[in-house]
Amino acid sequence: MSYEKVLDGRARFDGRSSLRTWLFAVIRRTAADRRRSRWLRALRLRIFPEPAPVADPARIAEGSERAAQVRAALSRLSARQREVLDLVFYHDLTVEEAAGVMGVSPGSARQHYDRGKRRMEELLP
């Protein structure tokens, strides 16, 4: 941007300083202008936030249909499989952490986790 100002004549060297000093001043002022415009843009977005995108009714219906399918598939799992999948996917725990919460060994939790995932793959189209 600074060089564009020099090349298109918006910044003119008048000889009051060395060419090097003048060029660095142009660069410093350009950087300050950009910083100020970014700050003003951020302030404007805070005061006048962009409107939320309009939800697509077809996408909402598709999402709720998929959620119903997932809930139906989860209900067909054993209690332990459902519990470990819930802890891992919805509560962001590792399988080992889920084993501690469930009061089972990590190997047992891994087994329920693997079986639950395989069963969900079978049940969901």
C-alpha positions in Angstrom: 0.0 0.0 0.0 2.8 2.4 0.8 4.5 1.8 -2.5 1.2 2.3 -4.3 0.9 5.7 -2.7 4.4 6.6 -3.9 3.8 5.2 -7.4 0.4 6.8 -8.0 1.5 10.2 -6.6 -0.6 10.3 -3.4 2.6 10.5 -1.4 5.0 13.2 -2.8 8.6 13.8 -1.9 9.2 17.5 -1.3 12.9 17.3 -0.3 12.5 18.5 3.3 14.2 15.2 4.5 16.2 12.4 3.0 14.4 10.1 0.6 14.9 7.2 3.1 13.3 9.1 6.0 10.4 10.2 3.8 9.8 6.6 2.6 9.8 5.3 6.2 7.3 8.1 7.2 5.0 7.1 4.3 5.2 3.4 5.5 4.5 4.4 9.1 1.5 6.6 8.2 0.1 3.9 6.0 0.4 1.4 8.8 -1.3 3.8 11.2 -4.2 4.4 8.7 -4.7 0.6 8.3 -4.7 0.1 12.0 -7.2 2.9 12.5 -9.5 1.5 9.8 -9.4 -2.0 11.3 -10.2 -0.6 14.7 -13.1 1.5 13.4 -14.4 -1.6 11.5 -14.3 -3.7 14.7 -16.0 -0.9 16.6 -18.7 -0.7 14.0 -19.3 -4.4 14.1 -19.6 -4.3 17.9 -22.1 -1.4 17.7 -24.0 -2.7 14.6 -23.5 -6.4 14.5 -24.2 -8.2 11.3 -27.6 -9.8 11.2 -27.7 -13.6 11.7 -28.2 -15.5 8.5 -31.8 -16.5 7.8 -32.3 -20.2 8.5 -33.3 -22.4 5.6 -36.5 -24.3 6.6 -35.6 -27.3 4.5 -32.2 -27.5 6.2 -33.9 -27.2 9.7 -36.3 -30.0 8.8 -33.5 -32.1 7.5 -31.5 -31.5 10.7 -34.4 -32.3 13.0 -35.2 -35.5 11.0 -31.6 -36.6 11.3 -31.6 -35.9 15.0 -34.7 -38.0 15.4 -33.0 -40.8 13.6 -29.9 -40.6 15.9 -32.1 -40.6 19.0 -34.0 -43.6 17.7 -30.8 -45.5 17.0 -29.4 -44.6 20.4 -32.5 -45.9 22.1 -31.8 -49.3 20.5 -28.3 -49.6 22.1 -27.5 -51.2 25.4 -27.4 -48.9 28.4 -23.6 -49.1 28.7 -23.0 -48.4 25.0 -25.4 -45.5 25.0 -23.7 -44.1 28.2 -20.1 -44.3 26.8 -21.1 -42.8 23.5 -22.9 -40.0 25.3 -19.9 -39.3 27.5 -17.4 -39.3 24.6 -19.4 -37.5 21.9 -21.6 -35.1 23.8 -19.4 -34.4 26.9 -16.0 -34.5 25.2 -14.5 -37.1 27.5 -11.9 -39.6 26.3 -12.9 -43.3 26.5 -10.6 -43.7 29.6 -12.3 -40.7 31.3 -15.7 -42.1 30.5 -14.6 -45.4 32.0 -13.8 -43.6 35.3 -17.2 -41.9 35.2 -19.0 -45.2 34.5 -17.1 -47.1 37.1 -15.8 -49.7 34.6 -12.3 -50.6 33.4 -10.9 -48.8 30.4 -10.9 -52.0 28.4 -14.6 -52.6 29.1 -15.4 -49.0 28.2 -13.4 -49.3 24.9 -15.4 -52.5 24.1 -18.8 -50.8 24.7 -17.6 -47.8 22.7 -16.5 -49.9 19.7 -19.7 -52.0 19.8 -21.9 -49.0 20.2 -20.3 -47.2 17.2 -20.6 -50.3 15.0 -24.2 -50.7 16.0 -24.9 -47.0 15.2 -23.4 -47.5 11.8 -25.8 -50.4 11.2 -28.8 -48.5 12.4 -28.3 -45.2 10.7 -28.8 -45.0 6.9 
